[in-house]
Amino acid sequence: MEIKESDHGDTLVVVLSGRLDSTTAPEFERHIIGRIESGRNEVVIDFGALEFISSAGLRVMLMAAKRVKAGKGRLSLCALNDNIAKVFEISGFLAIFTIYPDSSAALAGNR
């Protein structure tokens, strides 16, 4: 898994590529929780290049959402491919997260 990020005003955009599974979830957890704890409470996670997410990856997403909410921020997701969208649907996570088709729409929605 590769993690890239960029700042867009007050919003941090995190782009994930590869697989978010039990092997890579701890690295992403350290990364995203570290950003949130440092005060980044407006976050967009771009799944456009993510190929796979496991239950370990979903757990990290849920943890990040709870931390952002506690800080009165917003965590949005974008660019979920069909397979990842299906995982979010089956797990009930579509009700937890605001999902956008791409990062531009997510950034507009976070304003």
C-alpha positions in Angstrom: 0.0 0.0 0.0 1.1 3.5 -0.8 -0.1 6.6 1.1 0.1 10.1 -0.5 -1.4 13.2 0.8 -2.0 16.9 -0.1 -3.4 19.9 1.6 -6.4 21.8 0.1 -7.0 24.7 2.4 -8.2 23.2 5.7 -8.8 19.8 4.2 -6.3 17.0 4.0 -6.7 14.6 1.1 -5.2 11.2 1.6 -4.8 9.0 -1.5 -4.4 5.3 -0.9 -3.2 2.8 -3.5 -2.7 -1.0 -3.4 -4.3 -3.1 -0.7 -5.6 -2.0 2.7 -5.5 -5.4 4.5 -4.2 -6.9 7.8 -0.6 -6.4 6.6 -0.9 -2.7 5.7 -3.7 -1.6 8.1 -1.4 -0.9 11.0 0.7 1.5 8.9 -2.3 3.4 7.7 -3.8 3.5 11.2 -0.6 5.1 12.5 -0.6 7.5 9.6 -4.2 8.7 9.7 -4.6 8.7 13.5 -1.4 10.7 13.7 -2.8 13.3 11.3 -6.1 13.5 13.1 -4.4 13.8 16.5 -2.2 16.6 15.2 -5.4 18.6 14.5 -6.4 17.5 10.9 -10.1 17.1 11.4 -11.2 17.8 7.8 -10.1 14.7 5.8 -10.9 13.2 2.5 -9.7 9.7 1.7 -9.4 9.0 -2.0 -9.9 5.3 -2.8 -9.4 5.7 -6.5 -6.2 3.6 -6.6 -7.1 1.2 -3.8 -7.6 -2.3 -5.1 -8.8 -4.1 -2.0 -10.0 -3.4 1.6 -10.3 -6.1 4.3 -12.0 -6.0 7.7 -8.8 -4.7 9.2 -8.9 -1.8 6.8 -12.6 -1.2 7.6 -11.7 -1.2 11.3 -9.1 1.6 10.7 -11.7 3.6 8.8 -14.2 3.3 11.6 -11.6 4.3 14.2 -10.6 7.3 12.0 -14.3 8.4 11.6 -14.8 8.2 15.4 -11.7 10.3 16.1 -12.7 13.0 13.5 -16.2 13.1 14.8 -14.9 13.6 18.4 -12.9 16.5 17.1 -16.0 18.0 15.5 -14.5 17.4 12.0 -15.5 15.6 8.9 -14.2 12.5 7.2 -15.3 11.9 3.6 -14.5 9.1 1.2 -14.3 9.3 -2.6 -13.7 7.3 -5.7 -14.6 3.8 -4.4 -14.4 1.2 -7.1 -17.3 -1.3 -7.5 -15.6 -4.0 -5.3 -14.8 -1.6 -2.4 -18.2 0.0 -2.6 -19.8 -3.4 -2.3 -17.7 -4.2 0.8 -18.9 -0.9 2.3 -22.5 -1.7 1.4 -22.4 -5.2 2.9 -20.7 -4.0 6.1 -23.2 -1.2 6.5 -20.4 1.4 6.3 -22.3 3.4 3.6 -24.5 4.7 6.4 -21.4 5.9 8.4 -19.5 7.7 5.7 -20.3 10.4 3.2 -19.2 9.1 -0.2 -18.3 11.2 -3.2 -17.6 10.2 -6.8 -14.2 11.9 -6.9 -11.9 14.2 -4.8 -13.2 17.4 -6.4 -16.7 16.6 -5.3 -15.5 15.6 -1.8 -13.6 18.9 -1.5 -16.6 20.9 -2.5 -18.8 18.9 0.0 -16.3 19.6 2.8 -16.7 23.3 2.5 
